[in-house]
Amino acid sequence: MPDVAKYGPWAVIAGGSEGLGAEFAKQLAGYGLNLMLIARTPGPLADTADSCRQLGAQVRTVAVDLLDPESVWQIMEEAADLEVGLLIYNAGANTCRQEFFDADLTDVGRVIDLNVTRMLELVHHFGRSMRARRSGGILLVGSTAATYGSMRQSVYTGSKAFSRLFAESLWLELRDYGVDVLELVLGVTRTPAMRRAGLNFEVPGIPVAEPADVARAGLENLANGPVFIAGDNAAAVQRGSGPDRAAIVLGGHRLMQKLIGAARRDVSADPDR
Ligand SMILES: NC(=O)c1ccc[n+]([C@@H]2O[C@H](COP(=O)([O-])OP(=O)(O)OC[C@H]3O[C@@H](n4cnc5c(N)ncnc54)[C@H](OP(=O)(O)O)[C@@H]3O)[C@@H](O)[C@H]2O)c1
């Protein structure tokens, strides 16, 4: 059970309406924390808020698109009277699935806005007061996609690599201030968003985790930063971090083709390689 006195009385979850985000919310409500939940779609946001209220939590919802730079001001305003002891930045996604040179730079920039810029802004805001109070926790949701480069995910993989190194650095900066920092690294997790994206959950050799188990593992390991790899993916991350990058990237590419299922150019068959 996480340290409720340290991470309360309020937790802010960016991306707290469904799947993994909803599991974080419900589990934290069960532990006795109050919640500010952020997401775009009002329906699932209201449903998750109701479930958390039934568990005894006070809940505020903020329906904003984190791609909108103004969203951060709205979140800060809504949280102005709250003591926030825990920030979870869960709202990430690969919002641009084209190859880099086919993509519009504006769309590429949105991947950075959602996965990097908004995260930095919210961490800076809430983390500063945690440091001043010498108490709190910051959980960033990362990905095994950060282990090696991947076609049509060139910016997303980079953004998640950024997230991990950022978390490790903050962990160093904050450990003498009583503020825990954790990068929770996810492999394939059976969330509604991934179902909608058409991910193949049946690829042999790729473990598929359930959102409730991943959320529990993250909350239980908040104090064991800087990184926790969820869902039986630690060995794969270790293998994918070796020095033979060409072999690793090509092997990862073949795996991604099975996982994503859509037609992809097979770089291993490219005569230029
Ligand atoms: N699921 C996987 O297999 C997997 C694997 C590796 C890493 N991850 C990482 O895990 C995290 C959660 O992924 P997920 O989508 O599968 O899980 P999720 O937690 O089930 O859903 C994402 C949450 O973020 C919100 N959100 C998404 N885009 C948003 C935006 N622009 N503004 C505000 N809220 C937004 C969604 O609500 P709305 O859509 O209503 O806004 C939802 O509440 C992400 O950081 C992702 O990169 C997932």
The ligand as an ORCA input file, in Angstrom:
! r2SCAN-3c Opt
* xyz 0 1
  N      -1.528      0.502    -23.440
  C      -0.315      0.164    -23.856
  O      -0.112     -0.921    -24.459
  C       0.852      1.073    -23.555
  C       2.155      0.587    -23.780
  C       3.229      1.403    -23.462
  C       3.025      2.662    -22.920
  N       1.757      3.117    -22.720
  C       1.589      4.453    -22.127
  O       0.630      4.341    -21.086
  C      -0.113      5.552    -20.956
  C      -1.603      5.286    -21.045
  O      -1.873      4.678    -22.273
  P      -3.284      4.196    -22.814
  O      -3.804      5.211    -23.767
  O      -3.128      2.809    -23.282
  O      -4.128      4.175    -21.531
  P      -5.324      4.781    -20.760
  O      -4.791      5.161    -19.458
  O      -6.339      3.703    -20.824
  O      -5.942      6.070    -21.533
  C      -5.313      7.294    -21.673
  C      -5.942      8.381    -20.815
  O      -5.387      9.638    -21.199
  C      -6.424     10.517    -21.656
  N      -5.884     11.318    -22.751
  C      -5.342     10.864    -23.911
  N      -4.993     11.920    -24.695
  C      -5.337     13.038    -24.013
  C      -5.255     14.414    -24.304
  N      -4.779     14.868    -25.466
  N      -5.688     15.310    -23.381
  C      -6.192     14.883    -22.207
  N      -6.286     13.579    -21.869
  C      -5.872     12.663    -22.772
  C      -7.558      9.579    -22.082
  O      -8.847     10.176    -22.069
  P      -9.449     10.935    -23.369
  O      -9.135     10.058    -24.543
  O     -10.902     11.087    -23.100
  O      -8.750     12.245    -23.417
  C      -7.440      8.507    -20.990
  O      -8.006      8.958    -19.789
  C       0.398      6.466    -22.065
  O       1.392      7.307    -21.538
  C       1.004      5.503    -23.073
  O       1.997      6.133    -23.844
  C       0.666      2.358    -23.028
*
